[in-house]
């Protein structure tokens, strides 16, 4: 498995990770192109991709609805079991419902848009691509309702489309900008140019995805997995140098090159890798990165994904604590505050709210690692330390009792097992768990490993939440992390390692 991941890293230290095509962006693109009467070859390839995707036996009902609506222009009935957001509970749920209705309407799957109050499109305090995206949705709804639109309202979208590349490398937002400006003749050239930018990213299978790649984040995840597993130092030197060179002016990292918005998720994995592999060489980078994490910590003690004052999230908080624990004394107050936030926000069954992962195990393993770090370095007062130990016990007990009969774990209790969720669970449980639990998981994974050492898995990352985004390199990376934490060798262990 180490050889498989190492083989994906290029000479510069970058793991190129193209996103697999999705129906969501592909259906929107087909409808956009169909109205132009041009781009016949691209449309034919798109149609072929959507036909294949709609016929996939394992495909989701919402994907089939979007694909068929885009190809036939026929609105389809929206049964509750075809709802991509059914059961979605999250602080972004209202916004995501509005976004999904807009997508369904634009593809033709929804015949009309429900009326929404102006506050449904509020964008204050949101991250870089979400602000213009909310404006685009507001303009699309206004055009549907034949409401007046001021020229000044169009200019922010025109400004982002004038850029040399797709704004923040986000194809879904880019598509919404194009649909919002399309009715206005004054912006036709911008729309045409934006379509050409998009077509340059069409995949070999004819489809489109959220972004061409998510290289920085995925490289950091794979690099951390390889470091924990004891991979060749020369390879890790290249990976770390490539990642360190991508640190942004604010001290953080964005998910891929060409994106201005930095995030806690990428900073956590990059910083943890740099400190683990070569802390002296990257001391200045680490110092700036830790300052970045301290700066965006919320007053409640937790960490958001993007911006201070955005809601705190368990996966981000556990990850930030783990990264900051590499300099425990300098970051003691921030880590202790994070521990108290995790303790307060653990759910009654021992889980945490799912964030950018569809799997419960992601937030569980990150929270467990963050709390272990606080405990291992004795950064908590006795009362908080007791609560932290109980929180870890509740989290790991939940995982032990929800293991499937085949030895793996799924996205949620009762879901079919998959390699990524199993990797998360093993990373949370560590080597002190009963051998029968660990060996059953190892046996499950051994049956799924491919001849090249890799793994294929159902998509786990969600963007926008809860829409799955398939990043093939994540499965072997998280399986390797899980196996290394559950079955460490003496050479892999290190002082303070979370297990």
C-alpha positions as MATLAB code, in Angstrom:
seq = 'XXXXXXXXXXXXXXXXXXXXXXXXXXXXXXXXXXXXXXXXXXXXXXXXXXXXXXXXXXXXXXXXXXXXXXXXXXXXXXXXXXXXXXXXXXXXXXXXXXXXXXXXXXXXXXXXXXXXXXXXXXXXXXXXXXXXXXXXXXXXXXXXXXXXXXXXXXXXXXXXXXXXXXXXXXXXXXXXXXXXXXXXXXXXXXXXXXXXXXXXXXXXXXXXXXXXXXXXXXXXXXXXXXXXXXXXXXXXXXXXXXXXXXXXXXXXXXXXXXXXXXXXXXXXXXXXXXXXXXXXXXXXXXXXXXXXXXXXXXXXXXXXXXXXXXXXXXXXXXXXXXXXXXXXXXXXXXXXXXXXXXXXXXXXXXXXXXXXXXXXXXXXXXXXXXXXXXXXXXXXXXXXXXXXXXXXXXXXXXXXXXXXXXXXXXXXXXXXXXXXXXXXXXXXXXXXXXXXXXXXXXXXXXXXXXXXXXXXXXXXXXXXXXXXXXXXXXXXXXXXXXXXXXXXXXXXXXXXXXX';
ca = [
       0.000    0.000    0.000;
       2.879    2.370    0.763;
       4.252    1.599   -2.681;
       0.891    2.392   -4.280;
       0.661    5.807   -2.613;
       4.328    6.600   -3.151;
       3.896    5.825   -6.837;
       1.289    8.591   -7.132;
       3.751   11.280   -5.990;
       5.576   13.123   -8.766;
       9.188   14.295   -8.807;
       8.249   17.604   -7.157;
       6.499   15.943   -4.229;
       2.918   16.558   -5.373;
       0.282   13.859   -5.459;
      -1.921   14.735   -8.387;
      -5.494   13.872   -7.402;
      -8.114   14.593  -10.067;
     -11.688   14.479   -8.788;
     -13.845   11.850  -10.427;
     -16.659   13.272  -12.530;
     -20.003   13.903  -10.841;
     -23.540   14.020  -12.174;
     -24.233   17.334  -10.398;
     -21.791   19.518  -12.340;
     -22.167   17.436  -15.499;
     -25.954   17.834  -15.603;
     -25.696   21.583  -15.039;
     -23.075   21.898  -17.777;
     -25.177   19.972  -20.290;
     -28.160   22.247  -19.706;
     -25.962   25.332  -20.000;
     -24.401   24.130  -23.258;
     -27.690   22.954  -24.730;
     -29.034   26.503  -24.656;
     -26.049   27.825  -26.624;
     -26.612   25.613  -29.658;
     -22.823   25.168  -29.886;
     -20.124   22.875  -28.455;
     -21.630   19.789  -30.087;
     -18.690   17.479  -29.368;
     -18.530   18.422  -25.681;
     -22.293   17.977  -25.402;
     -22.145   14.547  -27.017;
     -19.467   13.424  -24.576;
     -21.465   14.833  -21.673;
     -24.612   13.081  -22.839;
     -22.715    9.796  -23.008;
     -21.360   10.292  -19.469;
     -24.800   11.083  -18.057;
     -26.418    8.142  -19.848;
     -23.839    5.833  -18.312;
     -24.171    7.422  -14.868;
     -27.966    7.197  -14.875;
     -27.771    3.500  -15.720;
     -25.317    2.632  -12.942;
     -26.986    0.079  -10.629;
     -25.292    1.590   -7.564;
     -26.035    5.191   -8.493;
     -28.129    7.377   -6.215;
     -31.712    8.358   -6.982;
     -30.870   12.102   -7.007;
     -28.108   11.462   -9.561;
     -30.528    9.580  -11.807;
     -33.055   12.406  -11.523;
     -30.489   15.082  -12.387;
     -29.028   13.093  -15.290;
     -32.376   12.276  -16.879;
     -33.739   15.785  -16.407;
     -30.646   17.318  -18.004;
     -30.868   14.956  -20.975;
     -34.631   15.098  -21.545;
     -35.630   18.531  -20.158;
     -38.534   16.793  -18.457;
     -39.297   17.730  -14.831;
     -39.487   14.638  -12.673;
     -41.583   14.063   -9.535;
     -39.597   14.662   -6.365;
     -40.379   11.779   -4.065;
     -38.949   11.985   -0.545;
     -36.670    8.993   -1.148;
     -35.117   10.823   -4.096;
     -34.094   13.771   -1.935;
     -30.323   14.188   -1.720;
     -30.740   16.149    1.527;
     -33.179   13.830    3.284;
     -32.060   13.477    6.883;
     -29.296   16.082    6.538;
     -28.875   17.825    9.896;
     -26.249   20.537    9.906;
     -25.874   24.264   10.477;
     -25.708   24.654    6.679;
     -28.903   22.660    5.996;
     -31.168   25.623    5.121;
     -28.561   27.049    2.746;
     -27.948   23.650    1.159;
     -31.689   23.136    0.619;
     -31.868   26.413   -1.285;
     -28.770   25.476   -3.305;
     -30.122   22.033   -4.186;
     -33.495   23.465   -5.250;
     -31.634   25.905   -7.501;
     -29.620   23.062   -9.070;
     -32.739   20.942   -9.575;
     -34.490   23.868  -11.247;
     -31.568   24.676  -13.550;
     -31.224   21.062  -14.692;
     -34.940   20.805  -15.336;
     -35.680   18.340  -12.536;
     -37.753   20.941  -10.681;
     -40.389   22.826  -12.634;
     -40.531   25.898  -10.417;
     -38.593   27.463   -7.559;
     -40.185   27.923   -4.142;
     -40.293   31.520   -2.957;
     -37.713   32.388   -0.337;
     -37.211   35.361    1.936;
     -34.177   37.582    1.210;
     -32.356   36.293    4.302;
     -32.164   32.848    2.664;
     -29.443   34.271    0.435;
     -27.478   36.016    3.178;
     -23.734   35.709    2.597;
     -22.205   37.800    5.354;
     -19.278   36.027    7.011;
     -19.107   33.218    4.455;
     -15.937   32.043    2.746;
     -14.577   33.274   -0.575;
     -16.608   31.341   -3.161;
     -19.782   31.047   -1.096;
     -20.459   34.806   -1.105;
     -20.755   35.163   -4.914;
     -22.469   31.769   -5.056;
     -25.257   33.016   -2.777;
     -25.561   36.149   -4.930;
     -25.852   33.978   -8.039;
     -28.625   31.931   -6.432;
     -30.463   35.120   -5.453;
     -30.269   36.422   -9.028;
     -31.459   33.096  -10.474;
     -34.458   33.132   -8.116;
     -35.169   36.785   -8.941;
     -35.158   36.050  -12.683;
     -37.492   33.104  -12.104;
     -39.878   35.397  -10.169;
     -39.494   38.190  -12.787;
     -38.310   40.436   -9.978;
     -36.251   43.519  -10.899;
     -32.463   43.127  -10.778;
     -30.177   46.127  -10.424;
     -27.165   46.400  -12.711;
     -24.994   46.821   -9.619;
     -26.098   43.383   -8.406;
     -24.587   41.761  -11.506;
     -21.170   43.381  -11.219;
     -19.716   41.196   -8.397;
     -20.348   38.083  -10.489;
     -18.954   39.733  -13.601;
     -15.838   40.632  -11.618;
     -15.097   37.045  -10.595;
     -15.724   35.812  -14.141;
     -13.167   38.272  -15.484;
     -10.422   36.340  -13.699;
      -7.840   34.362  -15.631;
      -9.010   31.098  -14.097;
     -12.177   29.631  -12.634;
     -12.820   31.475   -9.385;
     -11.342   29.502   -6.470;
     -11.213   26.436   -8.742;
     -14.866   25.724   -7.845;
     -16.785   24.523  -10.881;
     -20.190   24.368   -9.199;
     -19.991   28.008   -8.140;
     -18.681   28.919  -11.608;
     -21.688   27.264  -13.224;
     -24.067   29.181  -10.974;
     -22.341   32.459  -11.906;
     -22.835   31.635  -15.605;
     -26.511   30.749  -15.176;
     -27.087   33.948  -13.166;
     -25.545   36.234  -15.821;
     -26.797   34.359  -18.873;
     -30.120   36.272  -19.213;
     -28.308   39.618  -19.493;
     -27.010   40.469  -22.959;
     -24.385   42.897  -21.647;
     -22.587   39.966  -20.039;
     -22.832   37.484  -22.910;
     -19.119   37.658  -23.735;
     -18.208   36.911  -20.135;
     -20.590   33.958  -20.105;
     -19.126   32.628  -23.369;
     -15.590   32.982  -22.009;
     -16.626   31.281  -18.763;
     -18.030   28.357  -20.730;
     -14.715   27.982  -22.563;
     -12.870   27.974  -19.230;
     -15.159   25.235  -18.001;
     -14.872   23.111  -21.147;
     -11.090   23.066  -20.741;
     -11.650   20.982  -17.590;
     -13.872   18.296  -19.163;
     -12.757   14.863  -18.006;
     -11.667   11.972  -20.175;
     -15.013   10.286  -19.418;
     -16.900   13.331  -20.705;
     -18.013   14.523  -17.279;
     -17.195   17.379  -14.923;
     -16.587   17.590  -11.194;
     -16.468   20.171   -8.415;
     -12.835   20.982   -9.195;
     -10.129   19.637  -11.449;
      -8.112   18.515   -8.445;
      -7.666   18.926   -4.696;
      -3.943   18.326   -4.746;
      -2.628   20.190   -1.703;
      -5.033   18.644    0.785;
      -4.796   15.132   -0.653;
      -0.987   15.328   -0.842;
      -0.900   16.266    2.840;
      -3.211   13.389    3.813;
      -1.212   10.862    1.782;
       2.096   12.309    3.007;
       0.999   11.986    6.635;
      -0.054    8.381    6.019;
       3.310    7.608    4.411;
       5.209    9.304    7.239;
       3.342    7.384    9.936;
       4.010    4.153    8.036;
       7.772    4.828    7.866;
       8.242    5.554    4.179;
      11.511    6.524    2.500;
      12.742    9.864    3.871;
      13.810   11.214    0.478;
      10.225   10.897   -0.777;
       8.891   12.604    2.331;
      11.494   15.370    1.957;
      10.029   16.147   -1.478;
       6.436   16.056   -0.246;
       7.172   18.306    2.728;
       9.134   20.808    0.636;
       6.320   20.998   -1.925;
       3.710   21.542    0.792;
       5.766   24.075    2.746;
       6.195   26.153   -0.412;
       2.406   26.443   -0.697;
       1.865   28.151    2.634;
      -0.316   31.228    2.139;
       0.439   34.724    3.385;
      -1.902   34.226    6.362;
       0.060   31.145    7.480;
      -2.533   28.604    6.349;
      -3.012   26.449    3.269;
      -5.781   26.162    0.685;
      -7.082   22.835   -0.576;
      -5.350   23.235   -3.947;
      -3.179   25.675   -5.860;
      -4.802   28.794   -7.246;
      -7.286   29.111   -4.352;
      -7.042   32.103   -1.998;
      -9.266   30.731    0.782;
      -7.269   28.848    3.412;
      -8.807   26.242    5.710;
      -8.245   24.424    9.000;
      -8.515   20.994    7.383;
      -5.511   21.392    5.091;
      -3.477   23.262    7.720;
      -3.971   20.409   10.209;
      -2.597   17.670    7.988;
       0.232   19.759    6.522;
       1.436   20.938    9.938;
       1.216   17.480   11.482;
       3.253   16.020    8.611;
       5.907   18.760    8.659;
       6.435   18.424   12.399;
       6.527   14.669   12.293;
       9.017   14.454    9.441;
      11.342   17.450    9.690;
      10.447   20.006   12.384;
      13.840   21.740   12.417;
      13.921   22.269    8.660;
      10.406   23.696    8.620;
      10.475   25.537   11.965;
       9.448   28.920   10.523;
       6.636   27.370    8.468;
       5.371   25.543   11.547;
       5.474   28.687   13.661;
       3.412   30.617   11.112;
       0.991   27.704   10.711;
       0.413   27.380   14.452;
      -0.210   31.121   14.669;
      -2.777   30.735   11.879;
      -4.637   28.029   13.809;
      -4.587   30.024   17.052;
      -5.863   33.089   15.203;
      -8.932   31.423   13.682;
      -9.944   29.513   16.824;
     -13.438   30.574   17.831;
     -14.261   32.196   21.169;
     -16.172   29.009   22.096;
     -12.899   27.030   21.925;
     -13.632   25.111   18.734;
     -12.340   25.550   15.215;
     -14.298   26.397   12.059;
     -13.358   25.213    8.575;
     -12.665   28.608    7.018;
     -13.229   31.759    9.053;
     -13.239   32.672   12.732;
     -16.867   33.124   13.931;
     -18.124   30.494   11.469;
     -19.589   27.576   13.468;
     -17.034   25.314   15.134;
     -16.839   21.700   13.974;
     -15.625   18.567   15.741;
     -13.390   17.250   12.953;
     -11.684   20.637   12.567;
     -11.275   21.029   16.326;
      -9.729   17.601   16.837;
      -7.407   18.117   13.893;
      -6.271   21.572   15.012;
      -5.590   20.294   18.533;
      -3.470   17.455   17.130;
      -1.399   19.862   15.037;
      -0.940   22.370   17.867;
       0.068   19.626   20.306;
       3.365   19.314   18.467;
       4.277   22.488   20.399;
       2.268   21.756   23.538;
       3.462   24.464   25.905;
       3.138   27.311   23.408;
      -0.360   26.147   22.461;
      -1.584   24.845   25.817;
      -4.436   27.318   26.277;
      -5.796   26.824   22.761;
      -5.663   23.027   23.086;
      -7.412   23.033   26.469;
     -10.183   25.242   25.096;
     -10.583   22.870   22.157;
     -10.847   19.893   24.501;
     -13.613   21.567   26.465;
     -15.485   22.309   23.220;
     -15.266   18.667   22.105;
     -16.458   17.426   25.490;
     -19.467   19.774   25.390;
     -20.389   18.873   21.831;
     -20.124   15.089   21.912;
     -23.499   13.545   21.175;
     -25.269   11.187   23.546;
     -24.221    8.059   21.620;
     -20.529    9.055   21.663;
     -20.391   10.436   18.099;
     -19.887   13.984   16.862;
     -21.627   15.902   14.109;
     -20.359   14.834   10.707;
     -18.639   17.608    8.826;
     -16.977   17.319    5.419;
     -17.039   13.530    5.677;
     -20.091   11.343    5.165;
     -18.608    8.898    7.671;
     -19.063    9.244   11.419;
     -15.583    7.796   11.852;
     -13.828   10.869   10.484;
     -14.873   13.223   13.279;
     -14.518   10.397   15.816;
     -10.888    9.643   15.005;
      -9.887   13.311   14.825;
     -11.616   14.135   18.108;
     -10.034   11.091   19.778;
      -6.581   12.077   18.527;
      -7.025   15.668   19.675;
      -8.178   14.634   23.144;
      -5.374   12.070   23.434;
      -2.886   14.806   22.564;
      -4.237   17.056   25.311;
      -4.114   14.189   27.810;
      -0.695   12.890   26.771;
       0.881   16.308   27.271;
      -1.002   16.927   30.546;
      -2.548   20.144   29.302;
      -5.894   19.732   31.078;
      -6.935   20.384   34.659;
      -7.937   17.222   36.564;
     -11.693   17.691   36.098;
     -11.422   18.375   32.358;
      -8.962   15.482   31.970;
     -11.520   13.131   33.508;
     -14.208   14.349   31.116;
     -11.776   13.977   28.198;
     -10.966   10.371   29.077;
     -14.679    9.596   29.295;
     -15.274   11.276   25.924;
     -12.594    9.131   24.277;
     -14.011    6.014   25.925;
     -17.521    6.812   24.686;
     -16.251    7.446   21.165;
     -14.235    4.228   20.949;
     -16.984    2.205   22.628;
     -19.386    3.394   19.954;
     -17.000    2.174   17.258;
     -16.477   -1.200   18.914;
     -20.217   -1.807   19.152;
     -20.973   -0.685   15.584;
     -18.428   -2.859   13.768;
     -20.175   -4.812   11.010;
     -20.158   -8.586   10.864;
     -17.690   -8.512    7.952;
     -15.155   -6.720   10.176;
     -15.501   -3.262    8.624;
     -17.352   -0.050    9.322;
     -19.640    2.023    7.127;
     -20.582    5.680    6.980;
     -23.028    5.229    9.831;
     -24.204    2.450   12.119;
     -25.946   -0.072    9.865;
     -24.356    1.193    6.633;
     -22.403   -1.281    4.449;
     -18.704   -1.441    5.263;
     -16.236    0.553    3.184;
     -12.433    0.902    3.314;
     -12.246    4.607    4.215;
     -14.663    4.338    7.155;
     -12.779    1.257    8.339;
      -9.519    3.196    8.192;
     -11.057    5.982   10.290;
     -12.281    3.511   12.893;
      -8.900    1.800   13.198;
      -7.154    5.165   13.550;
      -9.507    6.054   16.425;
      -9.321    2.688   18.187;
      -5.555    2.189   18.124;
      -3.593   -0.862   19.284;
      -5.127   -1.158   22.770;
      -8.443   -2.391   21.359;
      -9.291   -6.082   21.617;
      -7.286   -8.096   19.049;
     -10.446   -9.729   17.715;
     -11.806   -6.319   16.670;
      -8.586   -5.280   14.966;
      -7.936   -8.588   13.238;
     -11.488   -8.762   11.876;
     -10.990   -5.298   10.383;
      -7.634   -6.314    8.929;
      -9.170   -9.406    7.365;
     -11.973   -7.318    5.844;
      -9.494   -4.886    4.300;
      -7.264   -7.671    2.969;
     -10.138   -8.978    0.856;
     -10.566   -5.584   -0.832;
      -6.982   -4.623   -1.573;
      -6.346   -4.349   -5.288;
      -3.377   -5.953   -7.081;
      -1.522   -2.608   -7.204;
      -1.862   -2.226   -3.429;
      -4.597    0.396   -3.548;
      -8.239    0.411   -2.462;
     -11.446    1.588   -4.041;
     -14.197    2.901   -1.789;
     -17.534    4.621   -1.900;
     -16.997    8.403   -1.856;
     -16.636    9.822    1.630;
     -15.680   13.485    1.261;
     -18.688   15.791    0.799;
     -18.571   19.113   -1.052;
     -20.889   20.862   -0.897;
     -22.137   18.967    2.107;
     -23.659   16.350    1.886;
     -23.010   15.733   -1.848;
     -20.266   13.069   -2.255;
     -16.998   13.970   -3.973;
     -14.891   11.020   -5.117;
     -11.140   11.431   -4.517;
      -9.556    8.046   -5.296;
      -6.288    8.592   -3.399;
      -8.066    9.009   -0.062;
      -9.013    5.344    0.310;
      -5.469    3.931    0.395;
      -4.264    6.916    2.445;
      -6.817    6.522    5.219;
      -6.577    2.733    5.211;
      -2.818    3.060    5.657;
      -3.290    5.565    8.488;
      -5.760    3.258   10.189;
      -3.578    0.170    9.902;
      -0.501    2.053   11.131;
      -2.322    3.336   14.218;
      -3.915   -0.026   14.980;
      -0.848   -2.181   14.268;
       2.180    0.070   14.926;
       5.692   -1.297   14.791;
       8.350    0.033   17.193;
       9.896    1.989   14.323;
       6.578    3.717   13.614;
       5.822    4.761   17.170;
       7.035    8.071   18.520;
       6.627    9.948   21.821;
       3.207   11.588   22.053;
       1.821    9.669   19.072;
      -1.968    9.461   19.301;
      -3.147    5.884   19.429;
];
